[in-house]
Amino acid sequence: MPVGDELELEGDGERFHIHERTNDCGHFRTANHASIVTVDTPGRLLRLLVLFSSRPSWSAVELTDRLEVTERTLRRDVTRLRDLGYPIESTTGRYGGYALGAGGRLPPLLLDDDEAVAVSVGLREISRTADPALGEAALSAFTKLTQVLPSGLRQRVDTLGDVAIHIGGARRAGATIDVTVLMLVARACRQRLCLRFDYRRGDDQTGRRHVEPYRLVSVSRRWYLVAFDLDRDGWRSFRVDRVSAPVETGQRAGERAEPDAAAFVTSGLAVGMFATSALIRVHARPPDVARMISPTIGVIETTDPDADATLVRIGGEYDWIARFVVGLDPPFDVVEPEELRSELRRLARRLLRTHRTGPS
């Protein structure tokens, strides 16, 4: 914007001028003509937010004195904050000024959109998985943060919360994810809009996919999209960190039977991605077995929570499965296949040879 109004002030018998810029800088000339205080617009907005975080209501005179700006610049800055979604209301009357509206207090720090989404997701996950004391504190912090988020950003966080499912699992190296892509996919899931995107497979081959997005699943520090692949006519899961260039087509998803998104992803991670698997009967109740075996390692097939034994399907090479199941505390049986029984016997013979109880 161009340089704005020239204001004429009189003092001590002389006339001088104050120029107010209407672009990204605000200038204030003192009465002795010697100094100009220049504060860039982001800096002023930050100072204004900090003032509101310390006290929710201010008169216009107080704010112009604190910020060293004119009332015109103050009104413009308040408008900028409102455009960003901050709940600042004007008060009228003799002591008119500005006050925070619904939302109460603003945090004393500024987060960009991606940071706010990341903090919100992290707090929500901690509130769900941490011990009661820390979880309650995280839930309280999450509630306070969402109350003061600008409306557009709050909608993004709510959208992700509505379509995301979080699952515990064995920790693995996280993958770098583009938050913009994640939020676009979340919005498509919520609005049931078809997507096209480039997808890089595990063998580094990339192809264009056309899907009906359904749910996002977070497991083991990775995000997965569960969607119906229109070109392959079946349900698929996609790692979001391998998704690029997503575009909403405007076409709405069709009506079809929807899977259990969490079970679909964990079954793929625990069994579906392996050429071989085994069925184990663990002599313990399903809730106890669920605490021993991560959902990314084994799929519990027993549906009765009070059953005395639990069937678990585990994918992988038989030598790895054998080493894993011998580490379980409860006794177990191999339902299938025979190759795993042979591997267990081979492992037992090797352990007996290595760990004799007496001299040879």
N, C-alpha and C positions, 0 to 999 in steps of 0.2 A: 504494500500500500504506500502512497506518497506521504510526504511530510504533512502533518495535519495542521490544526488551527494555531494561529499565532495569537497569544494572549498578551494583553497590555496591562501592566500593573504600575501603580504609582507609589512611590515611597521616598521620603526625604526630599521632596521637591523635584525629583527627576523621574523620567519615564524610561522603562526598559521592557524588554520583550522576553517571553518564555516560549520556546517552540516545543511542541509535543509531537514526537514521532508516533505514527500509527502502525509501523511495521513491527518487527520483532524486538525493538528496543524502546525503553521509556526514558526520556531525558528530563532532568529537573535542574534549572539554573538557579543558583543562589542569588541573593540580593546584591552581593558585591561584584557580580558579573565574572568572577574569577574561576569558579569551579562548576563542573557538570558531573552529576552522579548518574551513571548509566547502568541499568540492570536489564539483562536480557529477559524476554518474556518467560521462558521456562524457569529461570531463577525466581522471578516474581511469583509465578504460580506455585512453585514449591514453598516459598516463604508464606504465601497465603494459606496453603494447606496446613502448614505447620502451626500457624496461628489458630486455625479452626480446630486443630487437634488438641490444643491447649485450653481453648475456651469456645464453646459452640456458638456464641452470639457476640457480635461486634457492631459498634456504630460505624457509619461511613467515615466520620472524622477520625476515629481511632485507627482505622485501617489505612487511610491515606497518610496519616502521620507515621505509622509504623513502616509502611512500604515506600514512603517519600514519593508518592505519585499524585496526580490529580484525580478528582472524582471521575472524570471521563475515562481515564485509564483503568481505574478500579472497576467501573461498570463493565468495561470491555473484558477485563480479566475474569470477572465473575461469569460473564457470558461464556467465555472459553471453557471454564470449568463445568458449567451446566451442559455445554455441548458434549463434553467428555462423559457426562452422566453423573457428576457429583451432585448430591441433593442440597444445593444452596438456595435458600429462599430469601426474598427481600422483605423487610419489615418497614412499615410506614409510621408516620406520626412524628412527634417532636424529637424522639430519640431513635429515629429510623436507621436501619442499617442492614446487616446480613446475618443469617443464622443457618445452621445445619437443619435440613429437613429430616424426613424419615431415614433412619440409618444410624442416628445418634452421632457417634464420634468417628472421625477418620483416623486411620493408622498413621503414625509419625514417619512412615517411610513410603516411598512410591515404588510400585512394581509395574513393569510393563505387562502387556497382556499375557505373553507366554509365561512370564514368571508367576503371575497371579494364578494361572491355570495350574502350573506345576505345584505351587504351594498348596492350593486347594485340594488337588488330587492326593498329594502326600499326606496332608492332615486327615483327609477322609480315610485313607488306607491305614494310618496309624491308629485312628480311633476304632477301626474294625479289628485290628490284629494285635495291638499292644496289650500289656497288662492293664487291669482296670484303672489304676491311678493315672498312668500316662494316656491311656485311651480316652478317659473322660476329659483330661486337659486338652487333648488334640481336638476332640469334638467341640469343646467350648471355643477354641481358637478358630476352628473352621466356621462355626456359626457366626462369630463376630466378623470374620473376614467377608463372608458372603453377604452380610447385612450392609456393608459399606462399599461393596463393589459397584461400579457403574452398571446400570441396568443391562447394557449390551454385553458386558463381560460376565455379569452374573448369569445371563441366559446361556452363554457358552459353557460355563461351569456346570449349570443345571443339565444342559444337554448331555454332556459327558457322563454325569452321574446317573442319568436316566437309562443310558444304553450300555453302561460298563458293568462287567461282572469281574470281581477280584477273587483270585484263588491263591491259596498258599501253595508252596512247592519248594523243592530243593533250589537253593540260590545258585544262579549261574551268572556268567558275565552279561551285563546289560547291553543293549544295543542302542545306538544313537537314533533318536526319532525326531522327526520334524513335527513340532506341535501344531503347525498350521495344517499339515496333512491329517493329523490325528483328529483335530477339531472338525475338519470338513467331513471326514468319514463318520464321526459321531453325529453330526447334523444330518447326514444322509440316512443313517440308521434310524434316527428319531422321526424324520419326515417320510421315511419309506420311499426314498428316491433312488433310482438306479444310478450306478457309477460306472465310469470307464477309467482305467488306470493302467500304467505300466507296472509289471510285477517281475521282480528278479527272483528266480527260483534258487534252490540250494546249490545247483550246478552252475550258477551265474548266467544261465540263459534267461533272457528277458522277452516277455511277450505282453501284448495288450489284452486285458481282461474286461469283460462286461458282466456285472454282477448286480444282484439285488441285496444290498447290505442289510444285516439283521441285528447283530450284537457285536460289541467289543468285549474281549476277555483279556484281563491282565493276569499273567501267571509267570512266576519266576523272573520278574523284572523285564518281561517282554509283553507287548501288546499284539493280540491276534484279532482279525476281523473274521467273523463267521458270516458267510454270505452264500446265496444261491448263484452258482456260475451258470449264466444263461447259455453260453457257448458249449459247455460240457454237460448241461442238464443234470446238475447235482450240487449238493451242498459241499462247500469247501471252506478251509480256514486259510487265512493269509497273514503272514507276519507284517505288521504295519510298517516296520522299519525298512521293508523291501518294496513298499508301495511308493510310487512317484507319479507326478502329473495327474492326480485324480480330477475328474470332471463330472459334475452332475449332468445327466442327460435330460432331466425334466420328466422322464417317464417314471410313473409310480410302480412300485413293486406289486407283483400279482399275489393273489390269495393262494397259499399253499401251506401244508403241514410244516410246522417249525420245530426244529430239534431243540434239545436241551443244550444251549450254547456251551456251558461250562463242561458238561460231559463230552460234548463233541470235540472240544479242544484237548482236554486231558487224555481222552482215549487215543487221539491221534499222536500225542506226545509220548504216551506210555506204551502204546501197542502198534498203532497204525503205521508209524514210520519205520518199523522193523520188519524184516522178512520172516522172522521166527518169533514165537511167543510160547508161553507155558501157562498152564492153569494149576494153581496151588491152593490147597485147602489148609488154612491156618486155623488152629484150634484155639480161637478166641473170638469174642464178640466183634461185630463189624465196627462199632465206634472205637474200640481199642485198636483194631487193626488199622483204621484210618489214621490214628496218631502215629503208628509205626511206619507206614508206607505212604510216601508222598503221592498225591494224585498224578504227578508227572512220571511216576515209576510204575505204579500198578493201578488197575481199574478194579474196584470192588464190585463183584457181580451178585453178591447176596443182598437181598432187599429187606429181609427181616432183621431189624436192629437188635433183637433179643436172641438171635440164633447163637448156638454154642460154637459153631465153626463158620468160617468165612471163606468164600471162594474169591480168589484174586487172580486176574489175568495180568501177566508181566511180559513185556516185549524185550527182545535183545538176543545176543548170542548166549548159548546155553552155559558156557563157562562163566559168563558174567552173572547170569541169573542164579547159578549154583552158589557162587560166592556171596551173593546178596542174601539169599534165603537162609543160608546156614547162620547168618548173623542175627536172625530173628530170635527173640526170647521164647515165644510159644512154640510147641511142636507143630510140625506141618507134614502134609502128605503131598506127593506129586500126583495129580489127576491125569495130566498129559503134558508132554509126550514121553515116550520111553527114552528118548535121547537125553532128557534132563536127568532121569534116574541114573543112566550110565555115567553122566558127567559128575553127579553127586558121589557115586561110588569111587570114581577115579580120584576125586578130590579127597575123599576120606582116606583112601590108601596112601595118597601122597602125604597127608597130614600125619598118619600113623608112622610112616617111614621117617619123617622128619622129626617127630616129637616122641621118641621112645621113652618109656617110663624107667628103663634100667639100661645097664651096659649091654652091648651086643654080645 
